[in-house]
């Protein structure tokens, strides 16, 4: 492991790139990343807003690796949507990333319902560690994070360096400046299929045991880990800087 950018990325001025790409169309940001990051991937939860970024991925390069964290706790509707959306958009390289332990094995080793007793540990085992392992084969990746989603995401840069398990990669957020209205407008314009749970009040969709529908007037992510101070699974809480 190394704590510096790999040589192939050493010529990229991350601060300059973040400045120049701020305000650029999302597809141009994605094209820049595809051209400049040697081993580049995209992560997607295939959740409520997934179709937006993935439709742009399909337009830029349908062979780009799309990493899907299959935690073992997804709604059946999310797994069906993963296949529906990949087929509809023509994505040819969706990779299911799974934890080392199955749900049953985790329960045997750590006890049942870890998501109730310690959701941070559950997320670390089923999301953070598998993503870190999957990203070992890449120099950078794109995510669908938007600034308008939560206060914790409000300062998300378009391009940044991110520490992942002792490695420094480039993290790209093509949709950083998009609002919920932008996402909805893009979905209508391109006739993108909605997540099956979206019409049932789910504004943000994660693992089934930790996700509930949101009430009118609630933030889209209010249904994630409801009743807890927890607002993030951890994969977007790594040490990140635009400089």
Secondary structure, 3 states (H helix, E strand, C coil): CCCCCCHHHCCCCHHHHHHHHCCCCHHHHHHHHHHHCCCEEEECCCCCCHHHHHHHHHHHCCCCEEEEEECCCECHHHHHHHHHHHHHHCCCCEEEEECCCCHHHHHHHHCCCHHHHCHHHHHHHHHHHHHHHHHHHCCEEECCCCCCCCHHHCCCCCEEEEEECCEEEEEECCCCCCCHHHHHHHHHHCCCCCCCCHHHCCCCCCEHHHECCCCCCCCHHHHECCCCCCCCCCCCCCCEECC
